[in-house]
Amino acid sequence: MSLELGRRLGVPVKLVTFTSAGQVVDAVKAAQVDIAFVAIDPVRGADMGQTPAYVVIEGAYLVPNASPIRTNADVDRAGNRIVVGNASAYDLYLSREIKAATLVRAPSSPLVTDMLVAQNMEVAAGVKQQLQADAKRIPGLRLLEGRFMVINQAMGLRKGREAALRYLTAFVEEMKASGFVERALARHGIEGAAVAAAAR
């Protein structure tokens, strides 16, 4: 979508990568980037404008095979430590929702499962596809069925850029309606993500 947006605007596109979602949000606020791809969250929405979602991703839990935890409802219990990527959408959501378990923050989401194993923790939380790949990479782990949250992925930009936000919102809606997003997911072999419904 970045390249298509740049083509339409007649401007060059420079892709800038970060190791955590928190760094992306900080870069937007500091005007280091013009547009970001972020999960919609009310905490982030306080500091940036966000379009409607273009894709929907599931958040899931990963546990050791021997764990007594069998369902998502078993996770939020005293004594359970949940490893989550610092400032990720999962961190923001679980910080609001978890009442009894303890959140432990990894430096970034890709490091969550390695930290789970290295420190003998009880649960890893993150995007389902990443955790599925980790379970194949590291023996002795299993994914809990279902999901604990749905992540709505959107485009974001600095607060106060209302005209730009209106343009981006229309752009995102067109990309969904035209099939562009669906074709991009298929082209890149992305599993576990679905095109978001049209905004009302």
N, C-alpha and C positions, 0 to 999 in steps of 0.2 A: 504494500500500500504506500510505503514511503516513496518509492520510485514513481508510482502513478501520480501521487500528489505533486511531486516535484515537476513531472512532465506537464501537468495541467497548469501549474503556476509559472512555468518557464524558468525555474531556478535549479541550480545544481543541488544534489542531495549528498550529504555527508553523514554516514551512519556512525554513531558513537555508542560504544558498548560499556556497560557497567557490570560489576560483579554482584550487586544486590539491588532490590527494588527501592530501598531507602535512598541509595545513591542517585537513582534516576529522579526521584522526587526532589531531592536537594538540588540537582542540576537544573531542573525546571525553575525552581524558586530563585536560583542564583543567575538565571538567564544564560546558562552555559549551553543550553540547547533550546531550540524553538518549539519542538513538538516531541512528546514522549508517548510510548505505549505502556499503559499502566492498568492495573486492576482497579476497578471502581470501588472506592471506600470512602465513607463519610469523613474520616480523618484526613485523607489526602484531598478530598473535595474542599476542605477548608482553606487550602493553600493553592489550589489550581483549578482551572476550568476543565471539565471532562465531557467528552461526547457520550452519546448512548453507546452501549456495548456493540462490538462487531463480532466477537466470539464469546462462547461460554465454556469454561473449563471447570472440572471438578476437583475439589480438594479432598484428599484421602489420608488415611492413617496406615502406617506400616509398623509391624511388631515382630519380635523374634518368634520363631515357630513354637517354642516352649511356653510362650506367654499365656497366662490364664485369660487375657483379654480376648474376647471373641467377637464383640460388636462395638460399634461406635459409642453406644451408651455406656460401655464399660470403661471408657478412657478417662472421663472426668471424675476420678476418685483419688482420695488422699493417698500419697505414696507414689503415684504415677508421675513420671517426668516426661514431658512432651518436648522433643527437640523441634525447633521451628526456625526458619531463616529469619534473621534479624530484619525488622521493618518490612517484611513481606506481607502480602495480602492475608496470608494465613496467620501471621503474627498479630496483625491488627485485629482480625476477626476473633481469634482465640483469646486475645487479651481482654476482650469484652465478654466472651461467653464462658470461659473456663472458670469454675468456682472452687473446685477442690484440688485438682491436679496442679502441678508446678510447670510453668513454661521455662525452658532453657533455650537460649538463643544461639544458634550457630552463626558464624560470620556471613554466610550466604546460603540460599536454599540448596544449591548443589552439594553442599557439605553436610547436610542434615543426616543422611543415612550413615555416612562414615563416622559421624560424631555419636550417633545412636550405638553403633557397634563398639567403637573404641572406648566409650565410657559406660557401657552396659546399662543404657537407659531403657525405659519401657516402651516409648512410642516415638515415631517420627511422623511429622505432619508436613504435607506439601502437595504439589500438583500430582494427580494420579499417574500420569504418564512417566514422570521422573521416578516416582517410587516403584512403579512396575519394572522399569529398567534397572533400578537398584536391586530389586529382589532377584532379578536374573543374574546380575553381576556378583552379588554377595550371597552365598548359600546360607540357609537357615533363617530366612525372613519370609513373612507372608503379609499380604495386603488385606485389610479388613474390607468386608463387602460394603457396598454403598459409598456414600460420601458424607462429609460433615459440613460442607459448604459448596456453593456454586460461585465461581469467580467470573465476573463480567469484565472482560478485557476491553479497554477503550483507548482513545487517543486523548492526551492531555496537554495543556499549555498553561502559561502563567495566568494568574488571576488578572482580571481587568481588560483582557483582550477579547472583548465581546463580539466584535465583528468577525475576528478570526475564528472564534468558537462557533459562531453560526455557520460559517463556511465549512468548517471541519465536520460539524454535525450533519449538514446536507451531504457532504462527501461520503461519510461513513454510511449513511442510509442508502446512498446510490450504490456503493460498493457491495452492500449486502443484497439489495434488490436485483442488481444486474447479474449476480452469480460470481462476481469477481472474488469475493472472500472464499466461497465454497470451492472454486477452482484452485485457488492458491493453497488451501488446506490439502486438497487432493494431490496437487503437483509436488508438494514438499513432504508428502507421506505423513502428515500430522494426524495422529489418532487421539481420540478422547476429547477432542474439541469440536464444538458444533457452532454453526452460524447463529448469531443471536437473532431474536425476533425483531421485527421492525419496531422502532420507537413509536409511542403513541403521541 
